[in-house]
Amino acid sequence: MIDFDTFVEWAENRLGDIRITGEEIRANSIFHPTRSDTKFRLWMKPSGDTKKGERHDGVYHCFDTDQKGTLIGLVMIVDKCSYGDACVTVGGGGNLAKLEQKVREFFENKPFTLEELQTTLTLPPSIPLTYKSTDYTVIDACLMLEKRKIPLDGLFLGTEGKYKNRIIIPYYDRDGNLIYFNTRAMGKGAKYLGPEKDIGVGKDDVIYMHQWPKLGEKVYLTEGEFDAMTLNLCGFYGAAVGGKNLSEKQIGFLKGYDICLALDSDKAGKTGLMKMYHKFRENGVLNMTYITPPKTNDIKDWNSLYQETDTVFVQTYIERNEKKLTERDFFNMSFEFIKV
């Protein structure tokens, strides 16, 4: 828990004039490119209790840009410091031991596991994708993946129920145990469809990796599984989070890896990149790189780039264009989305 008086002192030193009303603090917004119209537009609450529950790291919300997060994350941004240093800065002496323990636990060098979920997940009724099949729907699925240059090995076609005639993409942990699956439509209907959360695990509890690398390797984080598969084919460790949002459990999977955010090049992809960067920083991950595919009428993601080119082109493009993601990049991207 953040010490209120300690945080007030920090806010006065860093943010200038502040206004205190009960447990809430207001200051001028630091997230807007102009400062003239941001008087007391940054709302902060060290106690962290909100409608969605209790946040021990406190919460803030910028009413100009809709930027929001934890106060520990705010301290990290303003002071350009680590999660542990931010905890010490505003935690107060009485909470120091507890905060240091939290930091040690967070940075323990082991990946998150699904043991506590106790899921007994199995694949739905399905058959392997192969050109040897006499089922024309299977052949159609094979042709669809061939166009995308995606190998058939390990992929299936649903044969019954809501997953019928959908491509099934299994998720495995590092020991080869099935932990989840996603399905991809071949025609009309929801593009992606996974199992209901009541099985004990949802898509925000898992990471898709075709191959789990050793800790310390670089992982390229994509939105979808086909993009992750594409980067694997091109010599990188691709991982998919199933969209443009990132959960704390997914961050737990990624502890111990170097992270490159490799989202789509469209506006939604850039929004997702900003969200993920902020989420990682909130959880103490400060050093990241990023890369987006070139944006053209025909290309917006890694698989479409791969379809138009080849392995060597994708490798060379990433090696030449991957950049360190800095706080300045984050703010520049944020300003692009501000409505004047």
C-alpha positions as CSV (number, residue, x, y, z in Angstrom):
1,M,0.0,0.0,0.0
2,I,1.3,3.5,-0.9
3,D,1.8,5.8,2.0
4,F,-0.5,8.8,1.5
5,D,1.7,11.5,3.0
6,T,4.8,10.2,1.3
7,F,3.0,10.2,-2.1
8,V,1.7,13.8,-1.5
9,E,5.2,15.0,-0.9
10,W,6.4,13.3,-4.0
11,A,3.5,14.8,-6.1
12,E,4.2,18.3,-4.8
13,N,7.9,18.0,-5.8
14,R,7.3,16.4,-9.2
15,L,3.9,17.7,-10.4
16,G,3.7,21.2,-8.8
17,D,0.4,22.5,-7.6
18,I,-1.9,19.8,-6.2
19,R,-5.4,19.7,-4.8
20,I,-6.4,17.2,-2.1
21,T,-10.0,16.2,-1.4
22,G,-10.2,13.3,1.1
23,E,-8.3,10.4,-0.3
24,E,-8.1,11.9,-3.8
25,I,-5.4,14.1,-5.3
26,R,-5.5,16.3,-8.4
27,A,-2.6,17.7,-10.3
28,N,-1.9,19.2,-13.7
29,S,-1.8,16.5,-16.4
30,I,1.7,15.5,-17.6
31,F,0.3,13.5,-20.6
32,H,-1.0,16.4,-22.7
33,P,1.3,18.0,-25.3
34,T,0.2,21.5,-24.1
35,R,0.0,22.4,-20.5
36,S,-2.3,25.5,-20.6
37,D,-5.6,23.6,-20.4
38,T,-4.7,20.7,-18.1
39,K,-5.3,22.4,-14.7
40,F,-5.9,19.6,-12.1
41,R,-6.8,17.1,-14.9
42,L,-4.7,14.3,-13.5
43,W,-6.7,12.4,-10.8
44,M,-4.8,10.1,-8.3
45,K,-5.8,7.9,-5.5
46,P,-3.1,6.3,-3.3
47,S,-5.5,4.0,-1.5
48,G,-6.3,2.4,-4.9
49,D,-9.9,1.3,-4.2
50,T,-12.1,1.5,-7.3
51,K,-15.3,0.1,-8.6
52,K,-13.2,-2.8,-10.1
53,G,-11.6,-3.7,-6.8
54,E,-8.6,-2.7,-4.8
55,R,-5.2,-1.8,-6.3
56,H,-2.4,-1.7,-3.8
57,D,-0.2,0.3,-6.1
58,G,-2.7,3.1,-6.2
59,V,-4.5,4.4,-9.4
60,Y,-4.4,7.5,-11.6
61,H,-6.5,8.7,-14.5
62,C,-5.7,11.6,-16.9
63,F,-9.0,13.1,-18.0
64,D,-7.3,14.8,-21.1
65,T,-6.0,11.7,-22.7
66,D,-7.8,8.9,-20.9
67,Q,-4.3,7.6,-19.8
68,K,-4.7,5.5,-16.7
69,G,-2.7,3.0,-14.6
70,T,-1.2,2.5,-11.2
71,L,0.6,5.2,-9.2
72,I,3.7,3.0,-9.0
73,G,3.6,3.1,-12.8
74,L,3.3,6.9,-12.7
75,V,6.3,7.2,-10.5
76,M,8.3,5.0,-12.8
77,I,7.3,7.2,-15.8
78,V,8.1,10.5,-14.1
79,D,11.2,9.4,-12.2
80,K,12.4,7.0,-15.0
81,C,13.1,4.4,-12.4
82,S,12.5,0.7,-11.8
83,Y,9.4,-0.8,-10.1
84,G,11.4,-1.5,-6.9
85,D,12.7,2.0,-6.7
86,A,9.2,3.4,-7.2
87,C,7.9,1.3,-4.4
88,V,10.6,2.6,-2.1
89,T,10.0,6.2,-3.2
90,V,6.3,6.3,-2.2
91,G,5.9,3.3,0.0
92,G,6.7,4.9,3.3
93,G,9.1,3.4,5.9
94,G,6.4,1.2,7.5
95,N,5.7,-0.6,4.3
96,L,9.3,-0.9,3.0
97,A,9.9,-4.5,4.1
98,K,6.6,-5.6,2.5
99,L,7.3,-3.8,-0.7
100,E,10.8,-5.2,-1.0
101,Q,9.3,-8.7,-0.6
102,K,6.8,-8.0,-3.3
103,V,9.5,-6.9,-5.7
104,R,11.6,-10.0,-4.9
105,E,8.6,-12.2,-5.6
106,F,7.7,-10.4,-8.8
107,F,11.2,-10.7,-10.3
108,E,11.7,-14.3,-9.3
109,N,13.2,-15.8,-12.5
110,K,10.7,-18.5,-13.3
111,P,7.8,-18.5,-15.7
112,F,4.1,-18.5,-14.7
113,T,2.5,-21.9,-14.8
114,L,-1.1,-23.1,-15.1
115,E,-1.0,-25.5,-12.2
116,E,-3.5,-23.6,-10.1
117,L,-6.0,-23.6,-12.9
118,Q,-6.6,-27.3,-12.7
119,T,-8.0,-27.5,-16.2
120,T,-8.7,-30.8,-17.9
121,L,-8.9,-29.3,-21.3
122,T,-9.0,-31.6,-24.4
123,L,-9.3,-30.7,-28.1
124,P,-12.9,-30.7,-29.5
125,P,-13.8,-33.4,-32.0
126,S,-11.5,-32.8,-34.9
127,I,-9.2,-34.4,-37.5
128,P,-5.6,-33.4,-38.5
129,L,-5.1,-31.2,-41.6
130,T,-3.6,-33.1,-44.4
131,Y,-3.8,-33.2,-48.2
132,K,-4.3,-37.0,-47.9
133,S,-7.8,-36.4,-46.6
134,T,-10.9,-37.2,-48.7
135,D,-12.9,-34.5,-46.9
136,Y,-13.2,-31.5,-49.2
137,T,-13.5,-29.1,-46.2
138,V,-10.1,-30.3,-44.9
139,I,-8.6,-29.7,-48.4
140,D,-10.1,-26.2,-48.4
141,A,-8.4,-25.5,-45.0
142,C,-5.1,-26.8,-46.3
143,L,-5.3,-24.6,-49.3
144,M,-6.1,-21.6,-47.1
145,L,-3.0,-22.2,-45.0
146,E,-0.9,-22.9,-48.1
147,K,-1.8,-19.4,-49.4
148,R,-0.6,-18.0,-46.1
149,K,2.5,-20.2,-46.2
150,I,1.6,-21.8,-42.9
151,P,2.6,-25.4,-42.3
152,L,-0.2,-27.9,-41.6
153,D,1.6,-29.9,-38.9
154,G,-0.1,-29.8,-35.5
155,L,-3.3,-28.1,-36.9
156,F,-6.8,-29.6,-37.0
157,L,-10.2,-29.1,-38.4
158,G,-13.2,-29.2,-36.1
159,T,-15.9,-31.8,-37.1
160,E,-18.7,-31.1,-34.6
161,G,-20.6,-28.4,-32.7
162,K,-19.7,-24.8,-32.7
163,Y,-16.1,-25.5,-33.9
164,K,-17.2,-27.5,-36.9
165,N,-15.3,-26.5,-40.1
166,R,-13.0,-24.2,-38.1
167,I,-9.2,-24.5,-38.0
168,I,-8.1,-25.5,-34.5
169,I,-4.8,-24.1,-33.2
170,P,-3.7,-25.9,-30.0
171,Y,-1.7,-24.1,-27.3
172,Y,0.9,-26.2,-25.4
173,D,3.1,-25.3,-22.4
174,R,6.9,-25.8,-22.4
175,D,6.4,-29.5,-21.3
176,G,4.0,-30.2,-24.3
177,N,0.8,-30.2,-22.2
178,L,-2.3,-28.8,-23.9
179,I,-3.4,-25.7,-22.0
180,Y,-5.8,-24.0,-24.5
181,F,-6.9,-23.8,-28.1
182,N,-8.2,-21.2,-30.4
183,T,-10.1,-21.7,-33.7
184,R,-10.1,-19.7,-36.9
185,A,-13.1,-19.4,-39.2
186,M,-12.7,-20.3,-42.9
187,G,-15.7,-18.3,-44.0
188,K,-18.5,-16.4,-42.2
189,G,-18.9,-16.2,-38.5
190,A,-16.7,-15.0,-35.7
191,K,-13.1,-14.9,-37.0
192,Y,-11.7,-16.4,-33.8
193,L,-13.5,-18.5,-31.3
194,G,-12.0,-20.2,-28.2
195,P,-13.5,-22.3,-25.3
196,E,-15.6,-20.6,-22.6
197,K,-13.8,-19.4,-19.5
198,D,-15.6,-22.0,-17.3
199,I,-13.2,-24.7,-18.4
200,G,-10.8,-23.0,-16.0
201,V,-8.6,-21.0,-18.4
202,G,-9.3,-18.2,-20.8
203,K,-7.3,-16.6,-23.6
204,D,-5.9,-13.9,-21.3
205,D,-4.5,-16.7,-19.1
206,V,-2.2,-18.1,-21.8
207,I,0.4,-17.4,-24.4
208,Y,0.7,-19.1,-27.7
209,M,4.2,-20.2,-28.6
210,H,5.0,-22.8,-31.2
211,Q,8.3,-23.3,-29.6
212,W,9.2,-22.2,-26.0
213,P,12.7,-20.8,-25.9
214,K,15.1,-20.8,-23.0
215,L,14.8,-17.9,-20.5
216,G,16.9,-14.9,-21.7
217,E,16.0,-15.3,-25.4
218,K,14.1,-12.6,-27.2
219,V,10.4,-13.2,-27.8
220,Y,8.5,-11.3,-30.5
221,L,5.0,-10.6,-29.3
222,T,2.3,-10.6,-31.9
223,E,-1.5,-10.3,-31.9
224,G,-2.5,-13.5,-33.7
225,E,-1.2,-17.1,-33.9
226,F,-0.6,-17.0,-37.7
227,D,1.7,-14.0,-37.2
228,A,3.6,-15.8,-34.4
229,M,3.9,-18.9,-36.6
230,T,5.2,-16.7,-39.4
231,L,8.0,-15.2,-37.3
232,N,9.0,-18.7,-36.1
233,L,9.3,-19.7,-39.8
234,C,11.6,-16.7,-40.3
235,G,13.9,-17.6,-37.5
236,F,12.4,-15.7,-34.5
237,Y,10.6,-16.8,-31.4
238,G,7.1,-15.6,-32.1
239,A,4.4,-15.6,-29.4
240,A,0.8,-14.5,-29.7
241,V,-1.4,-12.9,-27.0
242,G,-4.7,-13.3,-28.8
243,G,-5.4,-9.6,-29.4
244,K,-4.3,-6.2,-28.5
245,N,-4.5,-6.4,-24.7
246,L,-2.1,-8.0,-22.3
247,S,-3.0,-9.5,-18.9
248,E,-0.8,-9.8,-15.8
249,K,-0.9,-13.6,-16.1
250,Q,0.5,-13.3,-19.7
251,I,3.2,-11.0,-18.4
252,G,4.0,-13.7,-15.9
253,F,4.6,-16.1,-18.8
254,L,7.0,-13.6,-20.3
255,K,9.2,-12.9,-17.3
256,G,12.8,-13.8,-17.9
257,Y,12.6,-13.1,-21.7
258,D,13.7,-10.1,-23.7
259,I,10.5,-8.6,-25.2
260,C,9.9,-7.1,-28.7
261,L,6.4,-5.8,-29.3
262,A,5.7,-6.9,-32.9
263,L,2.1,-5.8,-33.5
264,D,0.2,-4.9,-36.7
265,S,1.0,-1.7,-38.5
266,D,-2.6,-0.3,-38.5
267,K,-4.0,2.1,-36.0
268,A,-5.4,-0.6,-33.8
269,G,-2.0,-2.2,-33.7
270,K,-0.4,1.0,-32.6
271,T,-3.0,1.4,-29.9
272,G,-2.3,-2.1,-28.7
273,L,1.5,-1.4,-28.7
274,M,0.9,1.6,-26.4
275,K,-1.3,-0.4,-24.0
276,M,1.2,-3.3,-23.8
277,Y,4.1,-0.9,-23.3
278,H,2.2,0.8,-20.4
279,K,1.2,-2.6,-18.9
280,F,4.7,-3.9,-19.0
281,R,6.0,-0.8,-17.3
282,E,3.4,-1.1,-14.6
283,N,4.7,-4.5,-13.9
284,G,8.3,-3.5,-13.8
285,V,9.4,-4.4,-17.3
286,L,11.2,-1.3,-18.6
287,N,13.4,-2.4,-21.5
288,M,11.6,-3.4,-24.6
289,T,12.0,-3.1,-28.4
290,Y,9.4,-2.8,-31.1
291,I,8.9,-3.5,-34.8
292,T,5.9,-3.1,-37.1
293,P,5.6,-4.5,-40.6
294,P,5.6,-2.0,-43.4
295,K,2.1,-0.6,-44.0
296,T,0.8,-0.8,-47.5
297,N,-2.6,-1.5,-49.1
298,D,-1.8,-5.3,-49.1
299,I,0.3,-5.5,-45.9
300,K,-0.6,-4.8,-42.3
301,D,0.7,-7.9,-40.4
302,W,3.6,-10.3,-40.5
303,N,1.8,-13.1,-42.3
304,S,0.7,-10.8,-45.2
305,L,4.3,-9.5,-45.5
306,Y,5.6,-13.1,-45.6
307,Q,3.0,-14.0,-48.3
308,E,4.3,-11.1,-50.5
309,T,8.0,-11.7,-49.9
310,D,10.1,-14.5,-48.3
311,T,12.0,-15.6,-45.2
312,V,15.1,-13.6,-46.0
313,F,13.2,-10.4,-46.6
314,V,11.3,-10.7,-43.3
315,Q,14.6,-11.4,-41.4
316,T,16.4,-8.5,-43.0
317,Y,13.5,-6.1,-42.5
318,I,13.3,-6.9,-38.8
319,E,17.1,-6.8,-38.3
320,R,17.2,-3.3,-39.9
321,N,14.1,-1.8,-38.3
322,E,13.7,-3.1,-34.8
323,K,14.1,-0.3,-32.3
324,K,14.3,0.3,-28.6
325,L,10.9,1.4,-27.3
326,T,11.5,4.5,-25.2
327,E,9.3,6.7,-23.1
328,R,9.5,9.4,-25.8
329,D,8.2,7.0,-28.4
330,F,5.3,6.2,-26.1
331,F,4.4,9.9,-25.5
332,N,4.7,10.7,-29.3
333,M,2.4,7.8,-30.1
334,S,0.0,9.0,-27.3
335,F,-0.2,12.5,-28.8
336,E,-1.1,11.2,-32.2
337,F,-4.4,9.9,-30.7
338,I,-5.4,13.1,-28.9
339,K,-8.4,14.7,-30.4
340,V,-7.9,18.5,-30.7
